[in-house]
């Protein structure tokens, strides 16, 4: 069931739509509000119709947000007057900076490919917590993600160890779950909890969205509760990832990384992020065409779209290197060669 405030939220967010940064690569579309840093995250499900499925609840992107804990003081990032927000496009995705006089939280959202995928279908998510204060501070992070795909069928969540989670649940470091999914009909959302390059959360809490949103930090899971909070929030699940506070020296920082995106039980390899041109080059010049014509055409159409976006951005920035120009020519030559077989 949609939240009762969704309609009013849409009206409010509509006024801010001109302040949103929209980026696409492969099967992923990411929209970031440049005023507050709230994100909307989508997977391409129909190339011909340019149709996308939201992987997180998108009628009100403010329902997903990070919270910084600094010596027990909590800051809801994107909604805290003490933090200035700066959003910028990078070669591999988007960077969001939340800066106060004492702390800087930098969130990186880099396009990523799950194991075996020819195109980007998820995100590498990184947080860096910097201590600019005059003393050592315990810094921690909670990231609330408003899932919704599993609400349609009642299978709110599943993991590689639990086929169906229908009640409030905590996943701890002692548990062996390596991924968490919110399964849907057209797309399924996944969070990778462990693996190479993943900083496993100290705790994962699956609960009703309003109960999580209203809680300053966390609470003990109660398996007697489901994902409804009468009368406020019906059949409304969400997940909170907790990296509990740890001491960070004056001038020091703490880094956190994980992956999320389209479901793939083999997960995402968190290698160093590649530029957009690198990804397109790998998919076209170095990659092989798909075995069937329809898939090959769809993949090449996405490559063309991504290349046009990259060229437009490079022209706007006035930053085109000879190496990148040569790579674009090779990509276009390869696409032209493939077109002859359609």
Buried (B, 14 or more C-beta within 10 A) or exposed (E): EBBEBBEEBEEEBEEBEEEBBEBBBBBBBBBBBBEBBBBBBBBBBEBEEEEBBBBBBBBBBBBBBBBBBBEEEEBBBBBBEEBEBEBEBBBBBBBBBBBBEBBBBBBBBBBBBBEEBBBBBBBBBBBBBBBBBEEBBBBBBBBBBBBBBBBEEEBBBBBBEBEBBBBBBBBEEEBEBBBBBBBBEEBBBBBBBBBEBBBBBBBBBBBBBBBBBEBEBBBEBEEEBBBBBEEBBBBBBBBBBBBBBEEBEEEBBBEBBBBBBBBBEEBBBBEEBBBBBBBBBEBBEEBEBBEEEEEBBBBBBBBBBBBEBBBEBBEEEEEEEEEBEEBBEEBEEBBEEBEEEE
